[in-house]
Amino acid sequence: MNRGAIFYLVIGGLVVIVSVLGYQLYQDRKQPQGVQIHVGPKGVSIENK
């Protein structure tokens, strides 16, 4: 492999890694829709989102 091919391979890998991490961050911060049920020390609470 020559330097150009290695350079593009590294850049492509970095793009894939950043894309996957960005999607995971988006999924973690996205508010769930529907009904949420919480069980805690004060009992059960149901929230409609």
C-alpha positions as a LaTeX table, in Angstrom:
\begin{tabular}{lrrr}
\hline
Residue & $x$ (\AA) & $y$ (\AA) & $z$ (\AA) \\
\hline
Met1 & 0.00 & 0.00 & 0.00 \\
Asn2 & 1.19 & 3.48 & $-0.70$ \\
Arg3 & 0.90 & 6.52 & 1.59 \\
Gly4 & $-2.24$ & 7.85 & $-0.11$ \\
Ala5 & $-4.16$ & 4.64 & 0.43 \\
Ile6 & $-3.13$ & 4.43 & 4.09 \\
Phe7 & $-4.09$ & 8.08 & 4.60 \\
Tyr8 & $-7.58$ & 7.53 & 3.17 \\
Leu9 & $-7.97$ & 4.32 & 5.18 \\
Val10 & $-7.15$ & 6.14 & 8.43 \\
Ile11 & $-9.46$ & 9.06 & 7.60 \\
Gly12 & $-12.27$ & 6.64 & 6.68 \\
Gly13 & $-11.81$ & 4.77 & 9.96 \\
Leu14 & $-11.95$ & 8.00 & 11.93 \\
Val15 & $-15.14$ & 9.05 & 10.13 \\
Val16 & $-16.76$ & 5.71 & 11.00 \\
Ile17 & $-15.72$ & 5.97 & 14.66 \\
Val18 & $-16.99$ & 9.55 & 15.01 \\
Ser19 & $-20.27$ & 8.60 & 13.31 \\
Val20 & $-20.87$ & 5.64 & 15.63 \\
Leu21 & $-20.03$ & 7.64 & 18.75 \\
Gly22 & $-22.25$ & 10.52 & 17.63 \\
Tyr23 & $-25.18$ & 8.17 & 17.05 \\
Gln24 & $-24.70$ & 6.57 & 20.47 \\
Leu25 & $-24.63$ & 10.00 & 22.12 \\
Tyr26 & $-27.80$ & 10.98 & 20.25 \\
Gln27 & $-29.57$ & 7.80 & 21.42 \\
Asp28 & $-28.49$ & 8.39 & 25.04 \\
Arg29 & $-29.79$ & 11.97 & 25.10 \\
Lys30 & $-33.03$ & 11.37 & 23.19 \\
Gln31 & $-36.09$ & 11.47 & 25.41 \\
Pro32 & $-38.10$ & 8.27 & 25.29 \\
Gln33 & $-41.67$ & 8.56 & 24.02 \\
Gly34 & $-44.68$ & 6.85 & 25.52 \\
Val35 & $-45.21$ & 5.82 & 29.12 \\
Gln36 & $-42.45$ & 5.64 & 31.72 \\
Ile37 & $-42.88$ & 3.59 & 34.89 \\
His38 & $-40.58$ & 4.37 & 37.82 \\
Val39 & $-40.32$ & 2.21 & 40.92 \\
Gly40 & $-38.63$ & 3.94 & 43.82 \\
Pro41 & $-38.70$ & 4.34 & 47.58 \\
Lys42 & $-41.94$ & 6.36 & 47.36 \\
Gly43 & $-43.72$ & 3.65 & 45.36 \\
Val44 & $-44.64$ & 3.40 & 41.71 \\
Ser45 & $-45.05$ & 6.47 & 39.49 \\
Ile46 & $-46.28$ & 6.53 & 35.90 \\
Glu47 & $-45.47$ & 9.40 & 33.54 \\
Asn48 & $-46.98$ & 9.92 & 30.09 \\
Lys49 & $-44.44$ & 11.49 & 27.72 \\
\hline
\end{tabular}
